[in-house]
Amino acid sequence: MVAAVVREFREETGLVAVCGPVIGWVEQMSAEHHLVIVDFQVTVLDDGPPVPGSDADEAVWFPLAKVGALQLADGLGAFLTEHDLVPEYLLPLDG
């Protein structure tokens, strides 16, 4: 999994990173899919800006205080607050 994290981070951002510990995981199930998403902490080794991979329109760093203005994937806001990555007051009530 560590090698996959480093590879995917490079593919999705163009940046080199070192994989750290697991932050948490979520399971999403539907009639068509069963996904287990494992989130890791990473340390970015590059100083440059992120560059989007082929499946993304953009990749950017943003101030943490602006996270509430972003359109987050379903359940991401709850994950971020449950794992103490983002203070709850920074997210909208339905985030």
C-alpha positions as CSV (number, residue, x, y, z in Angstrom):
1,M,0.0,0.0,0.0
2,V,2.9,2.4,0.7
3,A,4.2,2.0,-2.8
4,A,0.7,2.7,-4.2
5,V,0.3,5.8,-2.1
6,V,3.7,7.2,-3.3
7,R,2.9,6.3,-7.0
8,E,-0.6,7.7,-6.9
9,F,0.4,10.9,-5.2
10,R,3.0,11.4,-8.0
11,E,0.5,10.6,-10.7
12,E,-2.2,12.9,-9.3
13,T,0.0,15.9,-8.3
14,G,3.4,15.5,-10.2
15,L,5.1,15.7,-6.8
16,V,7.3,13.4,-4.8
17,A,6.1,12.4,-1.3
18,V,7.0,9.9,1.4
19,C,4.1,7.8,2.8
20,G,3.4,8.2,6.5
21,P,0.9,6.5,8.8
22,V,-2.7,5.6,8.1
23,I,-5.1,8.4,9.1
24,G,-8.3,6.4,8.7
25,W,-10.5,4.5,6.3
26,V,-14.0,4.5,5.0
27,E,-16.1,1.9,3.3
28,Q,-18.6,2.8,0.6
29,M,-21.0,0.3,-0.9
30,S,-23.6,0.4,-3.6
31,A,-25.2,-2.1,-5.9
32,E,-22.4,-1.7,-8.3
33,H,-19.3,-1.1,-6.1
34,H,-17.7,-1.9,-2.8
35,L,-14.9,0.6,-2.1
36,V,-12.5,0.6,0.9
37,I,-10.7,4.0,0.9
38,V,-7.6,4.2,3.1
39,D,-6.2,7.6,3.8
40,F,-2.5,8.2,4.6
41,Q,-0.5,11.1,5.9
42,V,2.2,12.1,3.4
43,T,5.2,14.3,3.5
44,V,5.7,16.2,0.3
45,L,9.4,16.5,-0.8
46,D,9.0,18.9,-3.7
47,D,8.7,22.7,-3.4
48,G,6.8,23.2,-6.6
49,P,3.1,23.6,-7.2
50,P,1.0,20.5,-7.8
51,V,0.2,19.6,-11.4
52,P,-3.1,17.8,-12.1
53,G,-3.0,14.2,-13.4
54,S,-4.7,13.2,-16.6
55,D,-8.1,12.7,-14.8
56,A,-8.3,16.1,-13.1
57,D,-8.9,19.6,-14.2
58,E,-6.7,21.2,-11.6
59,A,-4.6,20.5,-8.5
60,V,-3.9,23.3,-6.0
61,W,-2.8,24.0,-2.5
62,F,-5.2,26.2,-0.5
63,P,-5.4,27.7,2.9
64,L,-7.1,25.5,5.4
65,A,-9.5,28.3,6.3
66,K,-10.9,28.0,2.8
67,V,-11.9,24.3,3.0
68,G,-15.5,25.2,3.7
69,A,-15.8,27.0,0.3
70,L,-14.8,23.9,-1.6
71,Q,-17.2,21.3,-3.1
72,L,-16.1,18.2,-1.2
73,A,-16.9,14.6,-2.1
74,D,-19.8,13.1,-0.1
75,G,-18.6,12.2,3.4
76,L,-15.2,14.0,3.1
77,G,-16.1,16.8,5.5
78,A,-17.2,14.3,8.2
79,F,-14.1,12.3,7.7
80,L,-11.9,15.4,8.0
81,T,-13.5,16.5,11.3
82,E,-13.8,13.0,12.8
83,H,-10.0,12.5,12.3
84,D,-9.2,16.0,13.7
85,L,-7.8,17.1,10.3
86,V,-10.1,20.1,9.9
87,P,-11.9,22.0,12.7
88,E,-15.7,21.5,12.5
89,Y,-16.3,25.3,12.4
90,L,-14.5,25.6,9.1
91,L,-17.1,23.4,7.3
92,P,-20.7,24.1,6.5
93,L,-23.3,22.3,8.6
94,D,-23.9,19.7,5.9
95,G,-20.1,19.3,5.2
